[in-house]
Amino acid sequence: MSIVENMIDIPTEHEKNVCGEFDTYLKKIERTLHVTMVNRDGALKIIGPENHVSRAKSVFGNLIELSRRGNAITEQNVDYALSLAFTENDDQILEIDKDIICRTVTGRPVKPKTMGQKQYVDAIRKKMIVFGIGPAGTGKTYLAMAMAIQAFKNGEVGRIILTRPAIEAGEKLGFLPGDLQSKIDPYLRPLYDALYQIMGAESYLHNSEKGLIEVAPLAYMRGRTLDNAYIILDEAQNTTSAQMKMFLTRIGFGSKVIVTGDQTQKDLPSGTISGLDTALKVLKRIDDIGFCYLSSSDVVRHPLVQKIVQAYDDFESKNRNAGRGRKGRS
């Protein structure tokens, strides 16, 4: 295999952003693609087998373009650019970056960061009901919240309703201090956090007082008809089949529904079937309902979270295979 050299010019103002602190990103690309890189005076020399050098050049080209667009390059950006380098769609990261949903109260753009997230956002735009299924850190709830807030600001819906089942994860609600609101607030805190970050606390409180934004436990949805609303059911894996049916039959005219959940993190009593699992089987043939399955490659939290999710996936898959093997021998 022939060894080649290639040069890339890195603009000085983008050098630290794309190479990382103490060239952290550069070293990661070297290790992953088995190339040698020498960075001097804004020129990056890449040495290695021709196809490896080509991939490294593509990764750096994408990172430089992201930096030019005003992005602060993160390790997640580097990891995703590297994963795409082994596919025919190595420039997808730039296409994804164009899709700005909205901006946070501080002006930071909210946009999908992986192809899985992009497909999720596109499904939300096209379908009346969308199920977003995937592990922690894949942006299921945050992106749904961003889409809801943007639709609300554009006047596409008259209100936003955010709900979660109040399921105890090892602790009983009755033993928590305070009144009912104090007891359920910890379960709804992730929704509040996303609202404050995207909309701002003052805007949220103003609209909440007018009844235009509602954050409530799933039990509060019973008996209601939800017209002209953007409705998000979070942590849907902790619903029962009856609760899920109750929720989905609340939907009225002019509404859009996003259901998010992680099938690997159920807090239901032993033996209880998740309403999310049932809904995925019962509703899979209905055209107006979209199903998006995110994976560990779509995790956009700290890179360690992606490794943890993948390790658990591998462990559970190994246990399932071992269980099948024991059944086959018996």
N, C-alpha and C positions, 0 to 999 in steps of 0.2 A: 504494500500500500504506500503510495507516494506521499511524501511530506511537503506541504505547501505553506507559503506565507501570504498573509493578506493584511492590508492596512485599513483602518477606519478612523476618520477624523471625528473627534468628540469635541463639540463646542465647549469652551472653558466654563461657561455659566451652567452647563448641564453635567459636567464631569463628575462632581461629587454625588449628584442625584442618581446617576445611572451606575456608577461604580460602587456606591455605598461607602459608609464610614470605614476608613482604613481598607478600602477596596474589598469589602465583605462580599458584595454581589459579584464582583469580578472573579474572586476566588471560587465562589460557588459554581459559576458558569464553567470555570476551568475544570473543577472536579467532575461535574456532571457530564460535560462533553469531551473530556480527555483531550484538552488542548492546552497550549501554553500561551499566555498573554502578557505582553510587555506594554505598559502605559507610560508614555513619556511625552511631555510638552503638547498635550492635547491630541496625540496620535496613538492609536492602539494597534499594536502588531499582534496578529493571531497566527500561531504556528501549530500545525498538526495535520492529520489526514484530511484530504480534500473535503469529504462530506461532513466531517466534524467542524472544520473551519467555516464551511458554508452555513451550518446551523448556528454557530456562535455569532457569525456576522448578522444573521437574521434576527437573533435574540437582541443583540445590541442595537440594531437598527430600529426595532420596535420600541425598545426602552427609551431611546433618544427621542423618538417621535412622541411618545407619551409625555416625556419631560417637556418637550416643546409646547405641548398643549396645556401645560400648567400643572401636571400631576406630580405629587410627591411620590417617588418610586418607593414601593415597599417590598419586603421579601416575598409577599404573596404575588405581586406583579412579576417578580423575577421567576418564581416557581412556575407560574402559569405560562409565561413566555417560553420557559424551557420545555414544559410539557407539550406545548403547541409546536415546538421546533421539530418534534418527531412525527408530525402529521403533515398532510398536504395543505392545511389551512393555517400556516404559521402566522398570517397577518390578521387572524380573527380578533386578536386582542385590540387592534386599532379600530375595527368595525364596532366592537362592543363599546369601546370608550366614547363613541359619538352619541350614544343613547343616554342623554341626560334627562332624568325623570323630573327632578326639581332641585332646589337648593335649600340647604339648611338655613337656620336663622343667622348663622355666621357667614353664609355665602358659599359654603362648600358644596360642590355638586354631588347629588346622589345618583348613582348609575350602576348598572350591572357590571360585575367584574370578571365573570366567567361566561362561557357559552351556555351553561345550564341556567344561570341567572337570567341571561338574555332571553332564552326560550320561555322562562317563567314569566317575565315581564310582558313579552309578546302575547302569551296566552291570556294574561289578565286583561290586556287591551281588547282581545277578540271574543272572549267567552264571558257568559253571564255568571257562571260559577267555576272557580278554579281551585283544585286541591294542590297545595304545595307540600310535597313530602320530602323529608331529608333530615340529615343529622344536624346537631348543634353547630351554629356558626356559618350556615349557608345563606343567611340573609332572608330567610322565608318571611319572617314577620316584618322586618325592617323595610324591605322592598314593597311589601303589601301596604304598609303604613304610608310610605312615600307616594304610592299610586293613589291611595285614598285621599290624602291631603291635597294632592295636585288636582284630582277630580273635583274636590270640594271647592278649592280656590277658583277653578274654571267654571263653576256653576253647573257642572254635569250632574251633581247630586245635591240634595238639600241638607244632608247630615251624615255624620260618620258614627257608626256603632262598633265598638271594640269589645269583645267578650272572651272569657276564658272559663273553663270549668274549675270550680274551687275544690280541687282534690288535694288532700293532705299527702305530702311526701315524707311519711315517717313521723309527722306530728299531728296532733288533733287540734282542730280549730278552737274547740271549747276551752283549751288550756292556754290559748294566747290571750294577752291582756287587751283591755279596751272594748269598745262597742263593736257592732257588726261591721261598720265601715273599716275600723282599725284592723279587724280580723281578716277581711278580704283584700285590703290594700296590698299586702305583700305579694299576693298572687297576680295582681294587676300591675305591679310596679314596672315590669319590662315594657308594657304598653305606654305607661306614663312617660318613661324615659325617652322612648322613641318620639312621642308627641312633642315633648319639650325640645328635643334636639332639632327636629325638622320644622316645627311650627313656632316654637318659642312659648315659654310659660305664660306670658301675658295674653297672647292670642288664644292659646288653649283655654285659659280660665274664662276669657270673655265669651268664647263660643260655647263653652261648657255651661256657663250660667244661663245662656239663652236656650239651652237644650239641643244645640246643633251638633255637639260632640258628646258622646256618652261612652263611658267605660264602666262595664258592669259584669258581674258573674253571669254565667250562662243561664242559671235558674231564673233570672229576671226576664228572660226572653219569652217565657211561656205565656201563651194567650195573646200575643201581640201580632200585628201584621206590619211588616217593615217595608213601607213604600219609599221610593226616591231616596235610597240610602246606600252608602258603601259600608258593607258589613264584613268584619274580619273575625273569624273564630280561630283563636290561637290555642296551642296545646291540645289539638283535637284528639290526640291519641288517648286522652284521659276522659273522653265522653263515653257514655254507654250507647248502645244502639238506639234506645228510646230517646235519649237526649239529642243524638245526631238527627234523628228523624224529626223531632220537635223543632230543632233549629232550622233545618232546611225547608220545612213547610211554613216557616214564618215569612218567607220572601215574598215581597209584593212587586208591583209594577215599578219600573225605573230603577231597580236596585241591582247591585253587583255584589257578589259574595266571594270572599277568599277564605279557604279553610287551610290552616297550616298545622303540621304535626310531624313528630318523629316517632316512627313505629318501634324504635328500640328503647324508648324511655317512657314506658307506661307506669303510672302510679295507681292503677286500678286494683281493687281487691283481687286476690288470687281466684282464678276461675271465671272472672268477668271478661266477656268479650268486648274489645274496643269498638266503639261506634265508628271510628275511622276505618278500621280493617273491614268492617261490614259494608260501609259506604263505598269503598273502593271496588268491592265485588259487585254490589247491587247496581251501581250507577255507571259502570264502565262503558256501557253501550249507548249512553245518551249523548247526542252530538253537541248540545250546548254546554256540556260540562267538560272542562279541561283538566288533565292530570299531568303534573310535572314532578319528576323524580330527580332530586338533587343528590349528589354523592359527596364523598370526602374531597374530591377534586374541586368542588365548589365552595369549600370552606374558606372564608375570608377573614377569620380572626387570626390570632397569633399562629404562625406555622406549626407550633407544637400541637395545637388543637387538631389540625389536619392529620398529624401523625397518630394522635390518640384515637381519633375516629377510625382511621384505617386499621390500627392495631386491634381495636374491638371488633371491627368487621371481619378481619382475618381469624380472630379467635372464635367468634360465633360460627363462622363458616366451617372451621375445622371441627368444632363440636357437633355441628349438624351432620357433617360427613361421617364422623366417628359413630354417631347414633344410627345412621343408615347401615353402616357396616356391621354393627352388632345385631341389628334386626335381620340382616341378610344371613348371618351365621346361625341365628336361632331357629 
